[in-house]
């Protein structure tokens, strides 16, 4: 299994669409351990209108642990087979380890302020 986290300086970026890069962890499902880490450069522009969902899906990512994101981005990721858990914050590896321990749940909150013109 692979999980992706929108990242800025090793911290969950509070806005998915403008992160510096994506940290992708490969998880050993049998041991619930991180066995690999990759960095994927964020595409220019708004995350929900970029090709990042298909790029991550093609890499085998099926879960995104994110800070906040709009409904359009959630829908785009879901259509690409990527489940989204929002409300995450802090160091990306710590967030991933907390998720593995069962301590991360979706906040259910959607970003409604799109001052950057991304209205999907």
Buried (B, 14 or more C-beta within 10 A) or exposed (E): EBBBBBBBEBBBBBBBBBBBBBBBBBBEEEEEEBEEEBEBEBBEBBBBBBEBBBBBBEBEBBBBBBBBBBEBBBBBBEEBBBBBBBBBEEBBBBBBBBBBEEEBEBEEEEBEEBEEEBEB
